[in-house]
Amino acid sequence: MTKEIHQCECEICRTGSDPVIVQQHHRMNLLLSRLNEAQRRWYVGTLSQQPGQPTDGELSQITGLDEKTIRRGRQELATEFSELPVERQRQAGGGRPCAEKKTRSSK
């Protein structure tokens, strides 16, 4: 199964006015398509801190990540992941609740 690669929605990519930027945004989204949820947050959070990089709003257009997600990635990086469990991808209690197997009782 192939994960769909986000198509950048910035003006440059929509018009194709700068092939170098279009290729850069495509490669960024190609990489993001192979990362898990947390890794995507951290990567874009790191990009948002680089001098001369796009704003959170622009990164949101480029990557499809919400601005709050980008800020969260930046905050997690700032705390050096101290709040995150090492052995789990999600926080305790995150994700779907366990489903109990339903059985018919015989009478």
C-alpha positions as CSV (number, residue, x, y, z in Angstrom):
1,M,0.0,0.0,0.0
2,T,1.4,3.4,-1.0
3,K,0.8,6.4,1.1
4,E,-0.4,9.4,-0.9
5,I,2.0,12.3,-1.1
6,H,0.5,15.7,-0.1
7,Q,0.4,18.2,-3.0
8,C,1.7,21.6,-1.9
9,E,-1.0,24.3,-2.0
10,C,1.3,27.3,-2.1
11,E,1.0,29.9,-4.9
12,I,4.4,28.9,-6.4
13,C,3.5,25.2,-6.7
14,R,0.0,25.9,-8.0
15,T,1.4,28.1,-10.8
16,G,4.6,26.2,-11.3
17,S,6.4,29.6,-11.4
18,D,9.7,28.3,-9.8
19,P,10.6,24.7,-10.6
20,V,13.3,24.6,-8.0
21,I,10.8,25.5,-5.2
22,V,8.2,23.1,-6.6
23,Q,10.8,20.3,-6.5
24,Q,11.9,21.3,-3.0
25,H,8.3,21.2,-1.7
26,H,7.6,17.9,-3.5
27,R,10.7,16.3,-1.9
28,M,9.7,17.6,1.5
29,N,6.3,16.0,1.2
30,L,7.8,12.8,-0.2
31,L,9.9,12.5,3.0
32,L,6.9,13.4,5.2
33,S,4.9,10.6,3.5
34,R,7.4,8.0,4.9
35,L,7.5,9.3,8.5
36,N,5.1,8.5,11.3
37,E,2.9,11.1,12.9
38,A,5.4,12.3,15.6
39,Q,8.3,12.4,13.2
40,R,6.4,14.6,10.8
41,R,5.6,17.0,13.6
42,W,9.3,17.1,14.7
43,Y,10.6,17.5,11.1
44,V,8.3,20.4,10.3
45,G,8.8,21.9,13.8
46,T,12.6,21.9,13.1
47,L,12.0,23.6,9.7
48,S,9.9,26.3,11.3
49,Q,12.8,27.3,13.5
50,Q,15.3,27.7,10.6
51,P,16.2,31.3,9.6
52,G,14.6,32.3,6.4
53,Q,12.2,29.4,6.3
54,P,8.5,29.7,5.7
55,T,6.1,30.8,8.5
56,D,3.9,28.2,10.2
57,G,1.0,29.2,7.9
58,E,3.2,28.7,4.8
59,L,4.5,25.4,6.1
60,S,1.0,24.3,6.7
61,Q,0.1,25.0,3.1
62,I,3.2,23.2,1.9
63,T,2.9,20.1,4.1
64,G,-0.8,19.8,4.9
65,L,0.0,19.8,8.7
66,D,-2.1,22.0,10.9
67,E,-0.3,25.1,12.4
68,K,-1.1,23.7,15.9
69,T,0.6,20.5,15.0
70,I,3.7,22.4,13.8
71,R,3.8,24.4,17.1
72,R,3.4,21.2,19.1
73,G,6.4,19.7,17.3
74,R,8.5,22.8,18.1
75,Q,7.4,22.6,21.7
76,E,8.3,18.9,22.0
77,L,11.7,19.6,20.5
78,A,12.2,22.5,22.9
79,T,11.6,20.2,25.9
80,E,13.9,17.6,24.3
81,F,11.0,15.1,24.3
82,S,11.1,14.9,28.1
83,E,7.3,14.6,28.2
84,L,7.1,11.8,25.7
85,P,7.3,8.1,26.6
86,V,10.3,6.3,25.0
87,E,8.8,2.9,24.5
88,R,5.4,4.1,23.1
89,Q,4.4,6.0,20.0
90,R,1.3,7.5,21.6
91,Q,0.7,8.9,25.1
92,A,-0.9,6.4,27.5
93,G,-4.6,6.2,26.9
94,G,-4.2,7.4,23.3
95,G,-5.6,5.6,20.3
96,R,-8.6,3.4,20.1
97,P,-10.0,1.7,23.2
98,C,-9.6,-2.1,23.3
99,A,-12.5,-4.0,21.9
100,E,-13.7,-6.9,23.9
101,K,-14.5,-10.0,22.0
102,K,-18.3,-10.5,22.0
103,T,-19.5,-14.0,22.4
104,R,-23.0,-15.4,22.6
105,S,-23.9,-17.1,25.8
106,S,-25.3,-20.6,25.3
107,K,-28.4,-21.4,27.2
